[in-house]
Every structure is written in structure tokens, then in C-alpha cells.
Amino acid sequence: MKYFWILTVGLALTAPLAQAQSTTPATGGAPAPAVPISAGQRKAAEELLTAANSEQNLAVTIDRMLASQIEQNPGMKAVEPEMRAYITKYMSWSAMKEDMVQLYAREFTEKELKELAKFYQTPIGRKTIEKMPQLMGASMEIGQRRMQEHLPELQQAIAEKMKTQAPTDVK
């Protein structure tokens, strides 16, 4: 559960921009190599991230996730400063901006980036950005609730599988 909020922060950062599927093949979790991008493409990616309020959304999401974690586990309040320092170091906008610019510049053409930025400047685009943190939070709650409701089924399936598995030798 402690890693859930880190994943959530990453998703929340990119959620308003998830208008198209990735065209990059899976890399098995490894970051894609930096590909040279044009100055125009870089500028367009930065403008898109600005139009999507990525920096502000990330900060709000981090605050909400930390508050949620502390609410669920009050003992974490004692380590909140360390958690914030860690997040600031590795997950803050200043730490992630270049990676995000590269990501969007790799996935979209300069023209597409400009069109997306233009969309996020429209009334419906602004509404999408404003509603996205609330929608992401509600979606996570739905997912958590469904997982908790059906956890016994998973536990039973795992227990049954373990009964049929031969014990492994541990050296």
C-alpha cells in the first residue's frame, strides 16, 4: 500500500494528458533512451504541460496522497517530513519536468502537442484539467473498494495454488 500513492502521483501527473495511447513499445520497465527532439517540439511539449497545469496538479496530488496515507495509517504522521523530502527530491515537478517533456515529445509530433495544448486552453479542456484530480481520486477509491471486496477470492486462489505446488528447496 505504501507504494500505491507513488504510483498514483505518477498517474495523476499524466492523467490529464492521456488523450492518446502510447506508440512506444514496452521497454520492460526501463526508461526509454533520450531521443534528440527539436527545439519546436520541446517548446510545444513544455507548453502542453503548462496548459495542463501539470506542476500544480502534481503538487495537489502529492498533498492529497500524503494526507490519505496519514489518515489510513496515523503512525505515518511521524515520518511525514521525511516522506515530503523524498517526494520533493524525486517526484517534484522540478525533478520530473525534463523526463515529462521528453516523454511527450517522443509520443507526439510538434503539431499534436500544439493541438493538445490548444484543447486544454478551451473551456472543456480547462474543465477536464480541473476535474481530473477529483476523478482520479474517485477512480482510485472505486478500485480499492473493489479489490477489498474481492480479496478473499484472490486469497483462496493463491492458497489453492500453493497446495498444489511442490515445496522449493531454499539454500
C-alpha beads as a LAMMPS data file, in Angstrom:
LAMMPS data file: protein, C-alpha beads

171 atoms
170 bonds

1 atom types
1 bond types

-500.0 500.0 xlo xhi
-500.0 500.0 ylo yhi
-500.0 500.0 zlo zhi

Masses

1 110.0

Atoms # bond

1 1 1 0.000 0.000 0.000
2 1 1 2.875 2.383 0.701
3 1 1 3.921 2.286 -2.945
4 1 1 0.359 2.788 -4.148
5 1 1 0.485 6.533 -3.578
6 1 1 3.744 6.854 -5.514
7 1 1 2.108 5.177 -8.481
8 1 1 -0.921 7.373 -8.013
9 1 1 1.186 10.533 -8.072
10 1 1 2.705 9.461 -11.356
11 1 1 -0.674 8.669 -12.828
12 1 1 -2.181 11.900 -11.636
13 1 1 0.607 13.871 -13.230
14 1 1 -0.042 12.370 -16.620
15 1 1 -3.794 11.714 -16.423
16 1 1 -4.948 14.994 -17.989
17 1 1 -2.660 14.287 -20.911
18 1 1 -3.788 10.707 -21.509
19 1 1 -5.728 11.514 -24.645
20 1 1 -3.865 9.046 -26.852
21 1 1 -2.288 5.646 -26.391
22 1 1 1.459 5.260 -26.265
23 1 1 3.072 4.342 -29.541
24 1 1 6.338 3.266 -27.932
25 1 1 6.797 -0.477 -27.459
26 1 1 7.058 -1.689 -23.892
27 1 1 10.584 -1.495 -22.536
28 1 1 10.155 -3.867 -19.642
29 1 1 10.119 -1.025 -17.149
30 1 1 13.363 0.503 -18.381
31 1 1 13.236 4.180 -19.279
32 1 1 13.260 4.857 -22.982
33 1 1 16.526 6.251 -24.249
34 1 1 16.673 10.013 -24.681
35 1 1 15.991 10.833 -28.289
36 1 1 17.022 14.203 -29.649
37 1 1 13.993 16.410 -30.055
38 1 1 13.720 19.621 -31.978
39 1 1 13.543 22.972 -30.225
40 1 1 10.000 23.392 -31.545
41 1 1 8.934 20.011 -30.250
42 1 1 10.494 20.736 -26.828
43 1 1 8.718 24.082 -26.666
44 1 1 5.408 22.519 -27.696
45 1 1 5.775 19.773 -25.042
46 1 1 6.550 22.376 -22.368
47 1 1 3.546 24.446 -23.439
48 1 1 1.312 21.381 -23.274
49 1 1 2.499 20.516 -19.775
50 1 1 1.937 24.122 -18.723
51 1 1 -1.533 24.228 -20.309
52 1 1 -2.418 21.010 -18.477
53 1 1 -1.357 22.530 -15.131
54 1 1 0.998 19.601 -14.619
55 1 1 3.078 21.313 -11.936
56 1 1 0.064 22.379 -9.869
57 1 1 -1.720 19.045 -10.337
58 1 1 1.347 17.176 -9.163
59 1 1 1.654 19.304 -6.026
60 1 1 -2.037 18.890 -5.191
61 1 1 -1.882 15.165 -5.826
62 1 1 1.160 14.745 -3.604
63 1 1 -0.561 16.624 -0.784
64 1 1 -3.735 14.545 -1.156
65 1 1 -1.855 11.269 -1.287
66 1 1 0.190 12.083 1.797
67 1 1 -2.921 13.176 3.687
68 1 1 -4.701 9.986 2.647
69 1 1 -1.791 7.792 3.710
70 1 1 -1.603 9.509 7.094
71 1 1 -5.361 9.228 7.553
72 1 1 -5.218 5.498 6.788
73 1 1 -2.124 4.978 8.931
74 1 1 -1.796 7.714 11.581
75 1 1 1.594 6.334 12.608
76 1 1 3.000 7.724 9.365
77 1 1 2.460 11.287 10.632
78 1 1 5.793 10.994 12.432
79 1 1 7.625 10.427 9.140
80 1 1 5.705 12.939 7.037
81 1 1 8.680 15.352 6.815
82 1 1 10.906 12.559 5.517
83 1 1 8.254 11.470 3.035
84 1 1 7.862 15.047 1.782
85 1 1 11.631 15.446 1.462
86 1 1 11.858 12.221 -0.513
87 1 1 8.982 13.184 -2.788
88 1 1 10.404 16.654 -3.312
89 1 1 13.742 15.149 -4.233
90 1 1 12.455 12.539 -6.676
91 1 1 8.835 13.237 -7.579
92 1 1 8.506 17.028 -7.574
93 1 1 7.882 18.941 -10.762
94 1 1 11.454 20.239 -10.868
95 1 1 12.737 16.664 -10.592
96 1 1 10.380 15.266 -13.228
97 1 1 9.847 18.068 -15.728
98 1 1 12.618 17.135 -18.156
99 1 1 11.534 13.497 -18.203
100 1 1 7.951 14.558 -18.864
101 1 1 8.989 16.899 -21.686
102 1 1 10.993 14.058 -23.246
103 1 1 8.112 11.624 -22.798
104 1 1 5.540 13.800 -24.516
105 1 1 7.950 14.919 -27.217
106 1 1 8.659 11.251 -28.027
107 1 1 4.988 10.296 -28.125
108 1 1 3.520 13.236 -30.036
109 1 1 4.547 15.306 -33.003
110 1 1 5.035 19.018 -32.570
111 1 1 1.702 19.602 -34.300
112 1 1 -0.096 17.144 -31.985
113 1 1 1.459 18.746 -28.906
114 1 1 0.233 22.148 -30.054
115 1 1 -3.271 20.776 -30.711
116 1 1 -3.406 19.187 -27.251
117 1 1 -2.247 22.429 -25.621
118 1 1 -4.883 24.318 -27.596
119 1 1 -7.547 21.852 -26.377
120 1 1 -6.537 22.340 -22.730
121 1 1 -6.976 26.089 -23.194
122 1 1 -10.624 25.653 -24.252
123 1 1 -13.447 25.703 -21.680
124 1 1 -13.940 21.913 -21.878
125 1 1 -10.180 21.367 -21.740
126 1 1 -9.924 23.570 -18.615
127 1 1 -12.839 21.678 -17.070
128 1 1 -11.107 18.374 -17.842
129 1 1 -7.983 19.549 -16.052
130 1 1 -9.938 20.899 -13.083
131 1 1 -11.977 17.702 -12.686
132 1 1 -9.154 15.221 -13.276
133 1 1 -7.775 15.105 -9.700
134 1 1 -11.294 14.515 -8.338
135 1 1 -11.973 11.858 -10.976
136 1 1 -8.643 10.149 -10.326
137 1 1 -9.315 10.117 -6.579
138 1 1 -12.790 8.683 -7.049
139 1 1 -11.445 6.112 -9.502
140 1 1 -8.805 5.015 -7.013
141 1 1 -11.434 4.671 -4.301
142 1 1 -13.559 2.521 -6.600
143 1 1 -10.550 0.346 -7.416
144 1 1 -9.531 -0.009 -3.772
145 1 1 -13.077 -0.877 -2.739
146 1 1 -13.395 -3.497 -5.459
147 1 1 -10.051 -5.018 -4.520
148 1 1 -11.025 -5.190 -0.852
149 1 1 -14.450 -6.661 -1.649
150 1 1 -12.929 -9.440 -3.735
151 1 1 -9.679 -10.019 -1.828
152 1 1 -10.934 -13.300 -0.282
153 1 1 -11.330 -14.712 -3.798
154 1 1 -7.688 -13.923 -4.603
155 1 1 -6.501 -15.261 -1.264
156 1 1 -8.403 -18.506 -1.856
157 1 1 -6.988 -18.895 -5.371
158 1 1 -3.455 -18.352 -4.068
159 1 1 -3.973 -20.783 -1.178
160 1 1 -5.266 -23.452 -3.577
161 1 1 -2.336 -22.905 -5.937
162 1 1 0.120 -23.177 -3.067
163 1 1 -1.398 -26.522 -2.020
164 1 1 -0.628 -27.973 -5.460
165 1 1 2.908 -26.593 -5.658
166 1 1 5.796 -28.741 -4.536
167 1 1 7.878 -27.106 -1.817
168 1 1 11.010 -25.468 -3.181
169 1 1 14.393 -26.053 -1.687
170 1 1 15.835 -22.965 -0.100
171 1 1 19.603 -22.861 0.112

Bonds

1 1 1 2
2 1 2 3
3 1 3 4
4 1 4 5
5 1 5 6
6 1 6 7
7 1 7 8
8 1 8 9
9 1 9 10
10 1 10 11
11 1 11 12
12 1 12 13
13 1 13 14
14 1 14 15
15 1 15 16
16 1 16 17
17 1 17 18
18 1 18 19
19 1 19 20
20 1 20 21
21 1 21 22
22 1 22 23
23 1 23 24
24 1 24 25
25 1 25 26
26 1 26 27
27 1 27 28
28 1 28 29
29 1 29 30
30 1 30 31
31 1 31 32
32 1 32 33
33 1 33 34
34 1 34 35
35 1 35 36
36 1 36 37
37 1 37 38
38 1 38 39
39 1 39 40
40 1 40 41
41 1 41 42
42 1 42 43
43 1 43 44
44 1 44 45
45 1 45 46
46 1 46 47
47 1 47 48
48 1 48 49
49 1 49 50
50 1 50 51
51 1 51 52
52 1 52 53
53 1 53 54
54 1 54 55
55 1 55 56
56 1 56 57
57 1 57 58
58 1 58 59
59 1 59 60
60 1 60 61
61 1 61 62
62 1 62 63
63 1 63 64
64 1 64 65
65 1 65 66
66 1 66 67
67 1 67 68
68 1 68 69
69 1 69 70
70 1 70 71
71 1 71 72
72 1 72 73
73 1 73 74
74 1 74 75
75 1 75 76
76 1 76 77
77 1 77 78
78 1 78 79
79 1 79 80
80 1 80 81
81 1 81 82
82 1 82 83
83 1 83 84
84 1 84 85
85 1 85 86
86 1 86 87
87 1 87 88
88 1 88 89
89 1 89 90
90 1 90 91
91 1 91 92
92 1 92 93
93 1 93 94
94 1 94 95
95 1 95 96
96 1 96 97
97 1 97 98
98 1 98 99
99 1 99 100
100 1 100 101
101 1 101 102
102 1 102 103
103 1 103 104
104 1 104 105
105 1 105 106
106 1 106 107
107 1 107 108
108 1 108 109
109 1 109 110
110 1 110 111
111 1 111 112
112 1 112 113
113 1 113 114
114 1 114 115
115 1 115 116
116 1 116 117
117 1 117 118
118 1 118 119
119 1 119 120
120 1 120 121
121 1 121 122
122 1 122 123
123 1 123 124
124 1 124 125
125 1 125 126
126 1 126 127
127 1 127 128
128 1 128 129
129 1 129 130
130 1 130 131
131 1 131 132
132 1 132 133
133 1 133 134
134 1 134 135
135 1 135 136
136 1 136 137
137 1 137 138
138 1 138 139
139 1 139 140
140 1 140 141
141 1 141 142
142 1 142 143
143 1 143 144
144 1 144 145
145 1 145 146
146 1 146 147
147 1 147 148
148 1 148 149
149 1 149 150
150 1 150 151
151 1 151 152
152 1 152 153
153 1 153 154
154 1 154 155
155 1 155 156
156 1 156 157
157 1 157 158
158 1 158 159
159 1 159 160
160 1 160 161
161 1 161 162
162 1 162 163
163 1 163 164
164 1 164 165
165 1 165 166
166 1 166 167
167 1 167 168
168 1 168 169
169 1 169 170
170 1 170 171
